Each structure stands twice: as C-alpha cells, then as structure tokens.
C-alpha cells in the first residue's frame, strides 16, 4: 500500500512551487520543465486540483494555474483523498460489502485504532508544514 503515490508527490511539488511564486499564474509547461516531468501528466494533476478548488485555472494567452487556498489550508490528508480516496488500512469493507468475519475479527479494533491515529496525524500536516521543513528542497532555486 502506497500512501504517497506519484500523483500526490507531483501535486505537492507543484503546490509548493506555486506557494513560492506567490500570487502569480504559473504555466504547466514551466513547472513540467522545472521538475522534468510530463506536461500532460502534470496538467491532469492540476486539473483535478482545480476541480476541487485547491487551485484556480486561468485561461488565455498568459494562462496557467494559481493557488486558490493558502499553504495553511491545504492538508496532506486532503491531497491523499483527492487522488486516492479515503484511507483504509484494512479490507473489512471491500467493494461496499462487509467482511463476514468482521464481528469476530481479533485484529479489527487494533487496525481501526492505528487507522484513526494515522489519519489524525495526516490531518496535522499542511503544505506550510512541508515547506517550512529545512530539508525540503523542491521549492528552492535550481542551481
């Protein structure tokens, strides 16, 4: 199970880059070149973020994307939900059906505790938290 997949990783990079650019509109081409990633893949990610109101799409000759929310308002848990859906550590509820062993399962309650603690920790991590880390180099100038 991957919690941070490629889409989420690139979304974090792009959002941190937009924070660095402040209020400016940033083109997908510029970011894709800067991070050396596929422009169509990055565009797909940004369109998904646009659909949920994290970024705003700006049309026209100088079009691109800009943040709709501040770095303090964007949380890692939300990005995970946007790109992967709700976090679920167990398969107790798979494809809408409840496991027939759920009532007598010896580990279900322990897994649920772990899941709740994990989600609570993820809710504390904002984009600002990520950017403020000293070792975070994705928004530093390329040399």
ZAMARGU-4260 file (C-alpha; in steps of 0.2 Angstrom, whole numbers, plus 5000, padded with zeros to 4 digits):
<rodrens>
0) 5000/5000/5000 | 5007/5017/4995 | 5001/5032/5004 | 5010/5045/4994 | 5009/5039/4975
5) 5017/5048/4960 | 5001/5060/4958 | 5002/5066/4976 | 5021/5068/4975 | 5019/5079/4960
10) 5004/5088/4967 | 5015/5093/4982 | 5029/5098/4971 | 5018/5109/4960 | 5008/5117/4975
15) 5024/5121/4984 | 5031/5129/4968 | 5015/5139/4967 | 5017/5145/4985 | 5035/5151/4981
20) 5028/5160/4966 | 5015/5169/4977 | 5000/5176/4968 | 5007/5173/4950 | 5000/5162/4937
25) 5011/5148/4934 | 5011/5138/4917 | 5010/5119/4917 | 5024/5120/4904 | 5036/5130/4915
30) 5033/5118/4930 | 5035/5102/4920 | 5051/5109/4913 | 5057/5114/4930 | 5053/5097/4938
35) 5057/5087/4922 | 5041/5078/4922 | 5027/5075/4909 | 5017/5091/4905 | 5001/5081/4901
40) 5003/5071/4917 | 5006/5087/4927 | 4991/5095/4918 | 4980/5081/4923 | 4985/5083/4941
45) 4982/5102/4941 | 4965/5099/4933 | 4960/5088/4947 | 4966/5100/4960 | 4956/5114/4950
50) 4940/5103/4951 | 4941/5103/4970 | 4945/5121/4972 | 4963/5119/4978 | 4970/5129/4963
55) 4962/5140/4950 | 4964/5138/4931 | 4967/5154/4922 | 4963/5154/4904 | 4970/5165/4890
60) 4987/5169/4882 | 4996/5170/4899 | 4985/5156/4907 | 4990/5143/4919 | 4986/5139/4937
65) 4987/5148/4954 | 4983/5143/4971 | 4965/5146/4977 | 4970/5141/4995 | 4984/5146/5007
70) 4998/5134/5011 | 4990/5133/5029 | 4973/5127/5021 | 4980/5113/5011 | 4982/5097/5021
75) 4991/5081/5016 | 4976/5071/5021 | 4965/5081/5008 | 4978/5078/4994 | 4978/5059/4998
80) 4959/5059/4997 | 4958/5069/4981 | 4970/5057/4972 | 4967/5040/4981 | 4950/5041/4990
85) 4948/5038/5009 | 4962/5030/5018 | 4958/5012/5023 | 4971/5001/5031 | 4960/4985/5031
90) 4949/4976/5019 | 4934/4975/5031 | 4924/4984/5019 | 4929/4980/5002 | 4918/4985/4987
95) 4904/4990/4998 | 4902/4973/5006 | 4906/4970/5024 | 4918/4955/5028 | 4908/4940/5035
100) 4921/4939/5049 | 4921/4957/5055 | 4912/4954/5071 | 4924/4940/5077 | 4940/4948/5070
105) 4954/4948/5083 | 4963/4962/5074 | 4949/4974/5068 | 4949/4985/5083 | 4968/4987/5084
110) 4969/4991/5065 | 4955/5004/5067 | 4964/5012/5081 | 4980/5013/5070 | 4970/5020/5056
115) 4962/5033/5067 | 4979/5039/5074 | 4987/5039/5056 | 4973/5049/5049 | 4974/5061/5064
120) 4992/5063/5061 | 4990/5066/5042 | 4977/5080/5046 | 4991/5090/5056 | 5002/5091/5040
125) 4998/5106/5030 | 5008/5112/5014 | 5015/5125/5025 | 5022/5112/5037 | 5030/5103/5022
130) 5038/5120/5015 | 5044/5125/5032 | 5055/5109/5034 | 5073/5114/5032 | 5077/5099/5022
135) 5063/5102/5009 | 5072/5107/4993 | 5058/5106/4980 | 5055/5124/4981 | 5072/5130/4981
140) 5080/5138/4966 | 5089/5126/4954 | 5107/5128/4954
</rodrens>
